[in-house]
Amino acid sequence: MFNINDYPFDKEHNYLEIGGEAMIFHCHHYITNLQRTILDAEYIESSKFLIGSAADSLYYQLSNLCKGLSLDESKKMAQDIYKCFGYGLIDLSSMDESGCTLTTTKSFFSKTWEMKFGRSKKPVDYYTSGFLAAAYAVIYNKKLEDIQAMQTTCMACGDETNTHIIKLGQRNFDIYPPPNNPYASKMYQNYKSIGSMNKPSPMPFWGPMLRWWAMRLVLFLPLVSIWYAIKAIMSIDCSLNLCIK
C-alpha cells in the first residue's frame, strides 16, 4: 500500500516530505549513538520526549496518509510505513478500540543497541512506543493526550521479544505544538528556507589572496617557534658549559 517512490526527494533542501513531515534518513549506527547520548544524561527523564517526539510527528503524518482509508487499510498503511522506514516489523491485527499489547522480534532499535553497547538495564525502543501510540490515535480517532504508551520487555535487555502496551489513560509522554500552530508553521517555513540560507556566498576577489597568506602563516609560524626554541636551548647549553669551566 505504501510506496516511498511516490514521494520525490527535494534536492534543493535535501529532504523527503512524506505526509506533510520533512524526513531525513540516517543509519542505525547514527540513530543508536544519538539515542545513547541522550540517555547518558541520567538526570533528565528523557523517555517522555523520546516517546513523545515520535508520537507527535507520526500522529500528523499518519493522519494525512490514512485520510479516507478504512480501519484495516489504516493498519496496513502504518505497518508498511514502519517496515519501509527500516524500523522493523509490527502486526497491528490485535489492536482494537481499547488499545493493544504488541510483541515483536523485529526491532532495529533494540537489536542494534545490544550489538553496539551490550545489554541494557532498561527497554530502549522508545520510538516504537511512540509510533504505536500515534497509530492507535489515528486509526481509532483518539487524542494523544488520552493515551499511555510503555515498553515492558526488550531484546536489548535479554528478553526474547519486545512488548509494547498502548491503552487509554493519563498521557505519560510529552507532545508538541501541531503544524497549524502559527509559531510552529513559522518554524517550518524557516526550515524550508534553510537550503537557500546555507548556500555559500560568492568569495570576494581578495579571498584567495588572504587564504594563500593564511596557509603560509600556518606553516611558517611553527617553524619560527622551533627555531627560537633551538636557539634558547643552545644558549642554555653554552651557559652551562661556561659555568662548568
C-alpha positions as CSV (number, residue, x, y, z in Angstrom):
1,M,0.0,0.0,0.0
2,F,2.7,2.5,0.9
3,N,5.3,3.2,-1.7
4,I,8.2,5.5,-0.8
5,N,8.9,6.1,-4.5
6,D,5.7,8.1,-4.7
7,Y,7.5,10.9,-2.7
8,P,10.2,12.6,-4.7
9,F,13.4,13.7,-2.9
10,D,13.7,17.5,-2.5
11,K,17.2,18.1,-3.9
12,E,17.1,21.8,-3.2
13,H,16.6,21.3,0.6
14,N,18.0,17.8,0.9
15,Y,15.0,16.1,2.5
16,L,12.0,13.9,1.8
17,E,8.5,15.1,2.6
18,I,6.0,12.3,3.4
19,G,2.5,13.0,4.7
20,G,3.4,16.6,5.5
21,E,6.5,15.7,7.6
22,A,10.1,16.5,6.5
23,M,12.2,13.4,6.8
24,I,16.0,12.8,6.7
25,F,17.1,9.1,6.9
26,H,20.1,8.0,9.0
27,C,21.7,4.6,9.5
28,H,21.1,2.5,12.7
29,H,24.6,3.4,14.0
30,Y,23.9,7.1,13.9
31,I,20.5,6.9,15.5
32,T,21.5,4.5,18.2
33,N,24.5,6.6,19.2
34,L,22.3,9.7,19.2
35,Q,19.8,7.9,21.5
36,R,22.5,6.8,23.8
37,T,23.9,10.3,24.1
38,I,20.5,11.5,25.2
39,L,20.0,8.6,27.6
40,D,23.5,9.1,29.2
41,A,22.2,12.3,30.8
42,E,20.6,10.2,33.5
43,Y,19.5,13.3,35.5
44,I,16.9,14.0,32.7
45,E,13.7,11.9,32.3
46,S,14.3,11.6,28.6
47,S,11.9,8.7,27.9
48,K,9.0,11.3,27.9
49,F,10.3,13.2,25.0
50,L,11.8,10.2,23.1
51,I,8.3,8.6,23.1
52,G,6.5,11.9,22.6
53,S,8.6,13.2,19.7
54,A,7.9,10.0,17.8
55,A,4.2,10.0,18.7
56,D,3.7,13.7,17.9
57,S,5.4,13.7,14.5
58,L,3.9,10.4,13.4
59,Y,0.4,11.4,14.5
60,Y,0.2,14.2,11.9
61,Q,2.0,12.1,9.3
62,L,-0.3,9.1,9.7
63,S,-3.4,11.4,9.9
64,N,-2.5,12.6,6.4
65,L,-1.6,9.2,5.0
66,C,-4.6,7.4,6.4
67,K,-7.2,10.0,5.5
68,G,-10.1,8.3,3.7
69,L,-8.8,4.8,4.5
70,S,-10.8,2.1,6.3
71,L,-9.7,0.7,9.7
72,D,-7.9,-2.3,8.2
73,E,-6.4,-0.2,5.4
74,S,-5.1,2.3,8.0
75,K,-3.5,-0.6,10.0
76,K,-1.9,-1.8,6.8
77,M,-0.6,1.7,6.0
78,A,1.0,2.0,9.5
79,Q,2.6,-1.4,9.2
80,D,4.0,-0.7,5.8
81,I,5.4,2.7,6.8
82,Y,7.1,1.1,9.9
83,K,8.6,-1.6,7.7
84,C,9.6,0.7,4.8
85,F,11.4,3.1,7.0
86,G,13.5,0.2,8.4
87,Y,12.3,0.2,12.0
88,G,11.3,-3.5,12.0
89,L,8.1,-5.4,11.7
90,I,4.8,-4.9,13.6
91,D,1.4,-6.6,13.4
92,L,-1.5,-4.4,14.3
93,S,-4.2,-7.0,13.9
94,S,-4.7,-7.3,17.6
95,M,-5.2,-3.5,18.1
96,D,-8.8,-2.6,18.9
97,E,-10.7,0.3,20.4
98,S,-9.1,-0.2,23.9
99,G,-5.5,-0.4,22.5
100,C,-3.1,-3.3,22.2
101,T,-0.4,-5.4,23.7
102,L,2.0,-5.9,20.8
103,T,5.1,-8.2,20.7
104,T,7.7,-8.3,18.0
105,T,11.1,-9.9,17.4
106,K,12.0,-7.4,14.7
107,S,13.2,-4.1,16.1
108,F,16.4,-2.4,14.8
109,F,16.5,-0.1,17.9
110,S,16.7,-3.0,20.4
111,K,18.9,-5.3,18.3
112,T,21.3,-2.5,17.3
113,W,21.7,-1.4,20.9
114,E,22.7,-4.8,22.1
115,M,25.1,-5.3,19.1
116,K,26.8,-1.9,19.8
117,F,26.6,-1.5,23.6
118,G,25.7,-4.8,25.0
119,R,22.8,-5.5,27.4
120,S,20.7,-2.6,28.6
121,K,19.2,-2.2,32.1
122,K,16.0,-0.6,30.6
123,P,13.9,-1.1,27.4
124,V,15.3,1.2,24.7
125,D,12.7,1.1,21.9
126,Y,11.0,4.4,22.7
127,Y,10.4,5.1,19.1
128,T,8.1,2.1,18.6
129,S,6.1,3.0,21.7
130,G,5.6,6.5,20.2
131,F,4.8,5.0,16.8
132,L,2.1,2.7,18.2
133,A,0.6,5.5,20.3
134,A,0.3,7.6,17.1
135,A,-1.1,4.7,15.1
136,Y,-3.7,3.9,17.7
137,A,-4.8,7.6,18.0
138,V,-5.2,8.0,14.2
139,I,-6.8,4.6,13.5
140,Y,-9.4,4.9,16.4
141,N,-9.8,8.6,16.4
142,K,-8.3,9.2,19.8
143,K,-6.4,12.1,21.2
144,L,-2.7,11.7,22.1
145,E,-3.5,13.4,25.4
146,D,-5.5,10.4,26.4
147,I,-3.1,7.6,25.6
148,Q,-0.4,5.8,27.6
149,A,2.5,4.1,25.8
150,M,5.1,1.8,27.5
151,Q,7.5,-1.0,26.7
152,T,7.6,-3.8,29.2
153,T,10.1,-6.3,27.6
154,C,13.1,-5.6,25.4
155,M,15.5,-7.7,23.4
156,A,18.3,-5.2,24.4
157,C,17.7,-6.4,28.0
158,G,17.9,-10.0,27.1
159,D,14.2,-10.7,26.6
160,E,13.1,-12.8,23.7
161,T,10.7,-10.2,22.3
162,N,9.8,-6.5,22.6
163,T,6.5,-5.9,24.2
164,H,4.6,-2.6,23.9
165,I,1.4,-1.7,25.7
166,I,-0.9,1.0,24.3
167,K,-4.0,1.9,26.2
168,L,-6.3,4.8,27.2
169,G,-5.2,6.6,30.3
170,Q,-3.3,9.7,31.5
171,R,-0.6,10.5,29.0
172,N,2.9,9.6,30.1
173,F,4.9,11.3,27.3
174,D,5.4,14.8,26.0
175,I,3.7,16.3,23.0
176,Y,4.4,19.4,21.0
177,P,2.6,22.2,19.1
178,P,0.7,21.0,16.0
179,P,1.8,22.2,12.5
180,N,-1.2,24.6,12.3
181,N,0.1,26.5,15.3
182,P,1.3,29.9,13.9
183,Y,4.6,29.6,15.7
184,A,5.2,26.0,14.5
185,S,4.2,27.0,11.0
186,K,6.8,29.8,11.0
187,M,9.4,27.4,12.2
188,Y,8.6,25.0,9.4
189,Q,8.8,27.8,6.8
190,N,12.2,28.7,8.2
191,Y,13.3,25.1,7.9
192,K,12.1,25.1,4.3
193,S,14.4,28.1,3.6
194,I,17.5,26.5,5.2
195,G,18.7,25.1,1.9
196,S,18.9,28.6,0.3
197,M,20.3,30.1,3.5
198,N,23.2,27.6,3.6
199,K,24.3,28.3,0.0
200,P,27.8,29.8,0.2
201,S,28.1,33.4,-0.8
202,P,30.5,34.3,-3.6
203,M,34.1,34.8,-2.4
204,P,35.3,38.4,-2.8
205,F,38.2,39.0,-5.2
206,W,40.7,39.3,-2.3
207,G,39.6,36.0,-0.7
208,P,42.0,33.7,-2.5
209,M,45.0,36.0,-1.7
210,L,44.0,36.0,2.1
211,R,43.7,32.3,2.0
212,W,47.2,32.0,0.4
213,W,48.8,34.1,3.1
214,A,46.9,32.3,5.9
215,M,48.2,29.0,4.7
216,R,51.8,30.3,4.6
217,L,51.4,31.7,8.1
218,V,50.1,28.4,9.4
219,L,53.1,26.6,8.0
220,F,55.7,29.4,8.8
221,L,54.8,30.2,12.5
222,P,55.6,26.7,13.8
223,L,59.0,26.8,12.1
224,V,59.8,30.1,13.7
225,S,58.8,28.8,17.1
226,I,61.0,25.7,16.6
227,W,63.9,27.9,15.5
228,Y,63.7,30.2,18.6
229,A,63.3,27.1,20.8
230,I,66.6,25.6,19.4
231,K,68.4,28.9,19.9
232,A,67.2,29.1,23.5
233,I,68.4,25.5,24.2
234,M,71.8,26.3,22.6
235,S,72.1,29.4,24.7
236,I,71.3,27.4,27.9
237,D,73.9,24.8,26.8
238,C,76.6,27.4,26.3
239,S,75.9,29.0,29.7
240,L,76.1,25.6,31.4
241,N,79.5,24.9,29.7
242,L,80.8,28.2,30.8
243,C,79.7,27.6,34.4
244,I,81.4,24.2,34.4
245,K,84.6,25.6,33.1
